[in-house]
């Protein structure tokens, strides 16, 4: 993403995550992210399916945040309600396109064993976990960095090939042999004895 370009995200969610979604959307906006949210954009008389399809396919929308809780996962897996409609659209995009990093699963809830609720079609995706209050800020920063394409860990630039790889190897055998001869020589030992 260009540094001067404002990121734009669409949030896909179920009513069960209303509060989290609204707080997240407001916070992202305060950090310069243009958020497309049905509560703000979709008006009476408009076609919600066309709205969702437009948001998922819109090239100006750089990321689609998929807020995953128990209800969302169930509706996505069963293809019911608005979530089911979005799932049909999103899963087609995920499986059919190369730029799959546009879709970011966000964990909003876990089950009693601590397993995340994820729809089957995104179970293997790396996610952001906003379900744990103690790690929320760290995970929010990770999300924001992802949206702005400014990761905390950046691969270093590739260096140059070391020059010494191309240098001819010097044969030090004659010098080593001379040192051995001097070290083991009786002449050297006798000359030291004269000065003693």
Secondary structure, 3 states (H helix, E strand, C coil): CCCCCCCEEEEECCHHHHHHHHHHHHHHHHCCCEEECHHHHCCCCCCHHHHHHHHHHCCCCCEEEEEECHHHHHHHHHCCHHHHHHHHHHHHHHHHCCCHHHEEEEECCECCCCCECCCHHHCCCCCEECCCHHHHHHHHHHHHHHHHCCCCCCCCCCCCCCHHHCCCCCCCHHHHHHHHHHHHCHHHHHHHHHHC
